[in-house]
Amino acid sequence: MPINILRIPAVLKRRGRTRSGHYADIKSGLFVKPVKISARAVGTPDDEVDALNAARIAGKTDEEIRALVAKLEAARKAAA
């Protein structure tokens, strides 16, 4: 299955968050850091956005979300 990389407007729309709220979530460990896709562009894999949205919908706690973020970012490194 191909991985689609979403740019920030698409991520914000899928999450229903403001730009500042989104970056606050990244800083506090509640959302994955973006990946570099070119010299001046970053994006977020769509499957990671979906996984984090599903965890929120399921009512996971912030600590459970942080653990999921760590797991998703570790999987990136393992895939590389």
N, CA, C and O of each residue as an XYZ file, in Angstrom:
320
protein
N       0.843     -1.180      0.000
C       0.000      0.000      0.000
C       0.887      1.241      0.000
O       1.763      1.365      0.855
N       0.679      2.157     -0.937
C       1.526      3.351     -0.978
C       1.230      4.285      0.188
O       0.102      4.378      0.671
N       2.263      4.960      0.614
C       2.114      5.929      1.701
C       1.958      7.305      1.072
O       2.785      7.723      0.262
N       0.913      7.995      1.442
C       0.700      9.359      0.974
C       1.196     10.318      2.041
O       0.942     10.134      3.231
N       1.904     11.336      1.597
C       2.394     12.361      2.511
C       1.475     13.566      2.389
O       1.272     14.103      1.301
N       0.927     13.979      3.517
C       0.018     15.116      3.552
C       0.771     16.376      3.954
O       1.566     16.359      4.894
N       0.522     17.450      3.251
C       1.081     18.741      3.625
C       0.202     19.347      4.719
O      -0.894     18.854      4.984
N       0.682     20.408      5.346
C       0.027     20.945      6.532
C      -1.444     21.322      6.338
O      -2.238     21.034      7.233
N      -1.860     21.943      5.234
C      -3.301     22.253      5.120
C      -4.179     21.000      5.179
O      -5.245     21.018      5.795
N      -3.740     19.920      4.544
C      -4.521     18.678      4.560
C      -4.529     18.044      5.952
O      -5.543     17.496      6.384
N      -3.396     18.123      6.649
C      -3.325     17.572      8.010
C      -4.275     18.340      8.931
O      -5.022     17.745      9.708
N      -4.233     19.672      8.832
C      -5.107     20.492      9.681
C      -6.576     20.207      9.404
O      -7.388     20.156     10.327
N      -6.912     20.025      8.146
C      -8.301     19.737      7.789
C      -8.738     18.386      8.341
O      -9.843     18.255      8.866
N      -7.872     17.378      8.224
C      -8.211     16.039      8.744
C      -8.315     16.028     10.254
O      -9.121     15.289     10.820
N      -7.503     16.846     10.914
C      -7.497     16.866     12.372
C      -8.537     17.806     12.954
O      -8.967     17.626     14.093
N      -8.944     18.802     12.187
C      -9.867     19.796     12.728
C      -9.196     20.704     13.741
O      -9.828     21.160     14.694
N      -7.918     20.965     13.530
C      -7.140     21.792     14.459
C      -6.655     23.050     13.762
O      -6.573     23.109     12.535
N      -6.336     24.058     14.569
C      -5.694     25.245     14.031
C      -4.209     24.959     13.872
O      -3.687     23.998     14.436
N      -3.542     25.794     13.108
C      -2.100     25.632     12.906
C      -1.356     25.710     14.244
O      -0.489     24.883     14.527
N      -1.700     26.706     15.064
C      -1.005     26.860     16.343
C      -1.298     25.686     17.274
O      -0.404     25.223     17.982
N      -2.540     25.198     17.281
C      -2.882     24.034     18.096
C      -2.156     22.783     17.644
O      -1.728     21.964     18.458
N      -2.024     22.647     16.328
C      -1.311     21.494     15.761
C       0.147     21.488     16.221
O       0.655     20.468     16.687
N       0.816     22.639     16.086
C       2.220     22.701     16.485
C       2.395     22.579     17.998
O       3.419     22.078     18.462
N       1.414     23.027     18.765
C       1.456     22.829     20.224
C       1.373     21.338     20.553
O       2.052     20.860     21.461
N       0.538     20.605     19.811
C       0.437     19.153     20.009
C       1.766     18.463     19.687
O       2.182     17.556     20.408
N       2.428     18.884     18.618
C       3.729     18.296     18.271
C       4.723     18.558     19.392
O       5.445     17.654     19.813
N       4.760     19.797     19.875
C       5.698     20.165     20.934
C       5.459     19.374     22.217
O       6.407     19.021     22.919
N       4.189     19.095     22.521
C       3.879     18.367     23.755
C       3.871     16.851     23.569
O       3.549     16.115     24.502
N       4.224     16.376     22.368
C       4.317     14.939     22.136
C       2.999     14.266     21.817
O       2.903     13.040     21.862
N       1.970     15.057     21.490
C       0.658     14.489     21.202
C       0.410     14.299     19.715
O      -0.674     13.874     19.316
N       1.398     14.609     18.896
C       1.301     14.387     17.459
C       2.710     14.172     16.920
O       3.677     14.722     17.446
N       2.815     13.370     15.867
C       4.123     13.051     15.290
C       4.759     14.273     14.646
O       4.068     15.173     14.168
N       6.083     14.291     14.640
C       6.813     15.348     13.950
C       6.720     15.103     12.452
O       6.675     13.954     12.011
N       6.691     16.178     11.665
C       6.627     15.994     10.218
C       7.935     15.432      9.669
O       8.984     15.530     10.306
N       7.854     14.844      8.482
C       9.039     14.322      7.796
C       9.439     15.296      6.698
O       8.591     15.953      6.095
N      10.723     15.378      6.449
C      11.233     16.254      5.409
C      11.007     15.570      4.064
O      11.405     14.421      3.869
N      10.359     16.292      3.128
C      10.107     15.712      1.811
C      10.878     16.426      0.711
O      10.956     15.938     -0.417
N      11.447     17.578      1.039
C      12.346     18.277      0.124
C      13.124     19.289      0.952
O      12.985     19.344      2.174
N      13.938     20.084      0.281
C      14.765     21.049      1.004
C      13.942     22.044      1.818
O      14.381     22.505      2.872
N      12.742     22.373      1.324
C      11.934     23.381      2.004
C      10.521     22.920      2.335
O       9.657     23.747      2.626
N      10.275     21.636      2.297
C       8.913     21.153      2.525
C       8.903     19.963      3.485
O       9.805     19.125      3.480
N       7.852     19.916      4.309
C       7.635     18.784      5.213
C       6.204     18.302      5.043
O       5.351     19.007      4.505
N       5.964     17.101      5.508
C       4.627     16.537      5.452
C       4.497     15.447      6.498
O       5.461     15.110      7.186
N       3.309     14.906      6.608
C       3.026     13.846      7.578
C       2.381     12.676      6.848
O       1.435     12.873      6.085
N       2.880     11.455      7.071
C       2.253     10.281      6.435
C       0.779     10.180      6.834
O       0.431     10.323      8.006
N      -0.070      9.934      5.854
C      -1.508      9.908      6.124
C      -1.920      8.792      7.064
O      -2.882      8.945      7.816
N      -1.205      7.664      7.036
C      -1.568      6.572      7.939
C      -1.321      6.945      9.406
O      -2.021      6.465     10.297
N      -0.319      7.803      9.652
C      -0.054      8.250     11.016
C      -1.137      9.216     11.491
O      -1.557      9.162     12.648
N      -1.586     10.092     10.604
C      -2.682     11.005     10.941
C      -3.930     10.190     11.281
O      -4.611     10.462     12.270
N      -4.220      9.189     10.450
C      -5.390      8.346     10.684
C      -5.286      7.587     12.008
O      -6.269      7.484     12.742
N      -4.108      7.060     12.313
C      -3.919      6.313     13.564
C      -4.131      7.204     14.782
O      -4.752      6.790     15.762
N      -3.618      8.420     14.719
C      -3.772      9.332     15.854
C      -5.214      9.823     15.986
O      -5.716      9.984     17.098
N      -5.873     10.060     14.865
C      -7.291     10.437     14.921
C      -8.126      9.303     15.514
O      -9.017      9.545     16.328
N      -7.838      8.080     15.111
C      -8.574      6.920     15.632
C      -8.362      6.773     17.138
O      -9.292      6.437     17.870
N      -7.137      7.025     17.595
C      -6.853      6.932     19.031
C      -7.644      7.986     19.802
O      -8.171      7.710     20.880
N      -7.722      9.187     19.249
C      -8.503     10.254     19.895
C      -9.978      9.877     19.952
O     -10.631     10.039     20.983
N     -10.496      9.372     18.836
C     -11.905      8.977     18.779
C     -12.194      7.868     19.785
O     -13.270      7.828     20.382
N     -11.227      6.965     19.971
C     -11.389      5.860     20.915
C     -11.282      6.314     22.367
O     -11.507      5.520     23.280
N     -10.942      7.578     22.590
C     -10.892      8.099     23.953
C      -9.599      7.803     24.690
O      -9.574      7.776     25.920
N      -8.533      7.584     23.950
C      -7.239      7.313     24.591
C      -6.783      8.532     25.390
O      -7.084      9.669     25.025
N      -6.062      8.292     26.471
C      -5.542      9.377     27.302
C      -4.342     10.021     26.606
O      -3.798      9.480     25.643
N      -3.945     11.181     27.114
C      -2.770     11.853     26.545
C      -1.524     10.976     26.657
O      -0.695     10.964     25.747
N      -1.387     10.252     27.747
C      -0.219      9.372     27.902
C      -0.244      8.240     26.880
O       0.795      7.872     26.332
N      -1.421      7.691     26.625
C      -1.542      6.644     25.604
C      -1.238      7.204     24.209
O      -0.633      6.527     23.377
N      -1.663      8.438     23.969
C      -1.375      9.091     22.687
C       0.133      9.306     22.542
O       0.694      9.063     21.474
N       0.789      9.759     23.610
C       2.243      9.968     23.562
C       2.973      8.652     23.272
O       3.955      8.634     22.530
N       2.498      7.571     23.851
C       3.106      6.260     23.590
C       2.910      5.867     22.131
O       3.817      5.307     21.514
N       1.742      6.152     21.577
C       1.477      5.858     20.172
C       2.372      6.698     19.269
O       2.894      6.195     18.274
N       2.553      7.966     19.604
C       3.437      8.843     18.828
C       4.857      8.272     18.822
O       5.497      8.208     17.772
N       5.343      7.861     19.982
C       6.686      7.279     20.069
C       6.780      6.019     19.215
O       7.784      5.803     18.536
N       5.749      5.196     19.245
C       5.726      3.956     18.458
C       5.743      4.264     16.953
O       6.475      3.624     16.198
N       4.943      5.236     16.523
C       4.887      5.600     15.105
C       6.229      6.171     14.625
O       6.691      5.844     13.532
N       6.844      7.021     15.447
C       8.128      7.604     15.046
C       9.232      6.553     15.047
O      10.141      6.626     14.221
N       9.178      5.573     15.957
C      10.149      4.485     15.967
C       9.980      3.612     14.729
O      10.965      3.140     14.161
N       8.738      3.395     14.309
C       8.482      2.592     13.102
C       9.042      3.260     11.864
O       9.483      2.580     10.938
N       9.031      4.588     11.835
C       9.649      5.320     10.718
C      11.123      4.997     10.605
O      11.637      4.711      9.523
N      11.802      5.049     11.762
C      13.247      4.797     11.779
C      13.550      3.357     11.388
O      14.531      3.093     10.693
N      12.716      2.430     11.831
C      12.929      1.014     11.501
C      12.725      0.761     10.025
O      13.386     -0.100      9.445
N      11.818      1.499      9.408
C      11.527      1.316      7.980
C      12.619      1.909      7.096
O      12.772      1.513      5.941
N      13.369      2.849      7.635
C      14.398      3.530      6.840
C      15.632      2.734      6.627
O      16.564      3.203      5.974
